[in-house]
Amino acid sequence: MGWTGGTGIMQAAIAGADDAGLDALERAALYKRLLDALEDLDWDTQDECMGEDPVFDAVLRAQHPDWYKPEEPMAPDEPGEG
């Protein structure tokens, strides 16, 4: 898998978790396991999934706290805002 290959997989998992009605704890467990597996396969564009599910955002921030400043928003601002 290439360095961007995990994005579509994680986006599908986020959509599937929503379709299945998983609660926040179930989604967090799913995202953590999948994040670990995809990073082991060299996924480097995790930020492309930010903003799709606040639970994913929290899992990613917990896994990589050094990537974010404490005051930095969870997901990038929408174009044209603030």
Wavefront OBJ file of the C-alpha trace (Angstrom):
o trace
v 0.000 0.000 0.000
v 1.295 3.468 -0.806
v 1.498 6.376 1.576
v -1.974 7.660 0.562
v -3.668 4.281 0.167
v -5.251 4.189 3.598
v -7.419 7.254 3.113
v -10.116 5.530 1.082
v -10.094 2.550 3.416
v -10.547 4.722 6.509
v -13.212 6.841 4.802
v -15.126 3.648 3.985
v -14.766 2.454 7.586
v -16.039 5.797 8.915
v -19.053 5.619 6.598
v -19.657 1.969 7.493
v -19.489 2.687 11.216
v -22.107 5.391 10.717
v -24.291 3.101 8.583
v -24.076 0.385 11.245
v -25.013 2.803 14.014
v -21.910 2.081 16.084
v -21.673 4.115 19.253
v -18.655 6.292 20.059
v -16.798 3.598 22.028
v -17.276 1.033 19.272
v -16.163 3.515 16.603
v -13.100 4.497 18.645
v -12.049 0.847 18.999
v -12.542 0.259 15.258
v -10.646 3.405 14.237
v -7.746 2.679 16.616
v -7.221 -0.850 15.296
v -7.562 0.230 11.679
v -5.321 3.270 12.185
v -2.609 1.039 13.653
v -2.877 -1.432 10.760
v -2.865 1.221 8.040
v 0.078 3.072 9.589
v 1.994 -0.215 9.698
v 1.390 -0.321 5.921
v 2.879 3.193 5.542
v -0.270 5.350 5.499
v 0.850 8.964 5.907
v -2.198 11.060 4.965
v -4.381 10.463 8.008
v -5.294 14.157 8.133
v -7.398 13.703 4.974
v -9.988 11.940 7.152
v -10.120 14.695 9.759
v -13.544 16.266 10.094
v -15.469 13.214 8.876
v -16.181 11.910 12.390
v -15.239 13.640 15.660
v -14.452 10.217 17.136
v -11.850 9.587 14.428
v -10.403 13.046 15.059
v -10.084 12.282 18.788
v -8.463 8.880 18.130
v -5.944 10.411 15.735
v -5.107 13.242 18.151
v -4.668 10.760 21.015
v -2.424 8.548 18.900
v -0.300 11.467 17.647
v -0.547 14.319 20.176
v 2.742 15.791 18.957
v 1.142 16.537 15.564
v -1.201 19.144 17.073
v -0.858 22.260 19.164
v -3.239 22.355 22.146
v -5.124 25.352 20.731
v -5.318 23.928 17.188
v -8.836 23.001 16.063
v -9.771 19.357 15.637
v -10.294 19.754 11.878
v -9.190 22.403 9.406
v -11.432 25.433 8.970
v -13.760 25.358 6.008
v -12.643 27.562 3.121
v -13.747 31.130 3.571
v -14.259 30.881 7.333
v -12.471 32.865 10.013
l 1 2 3 4 5 6 7 8 9 10 11 12 13 14 15 16 17 18 19 20 21 22 23 24 25 26 27 28 29 30 31 32 33 34 35 36 37 38 39 40 41 42 43 44 45 46 47 48 49 50 51 52 53 54 55 56 57 58 59 60 61 62 63 64 65 66 67 68 69 70 71 72 73 74 75 76 77 78 79 80 81 82
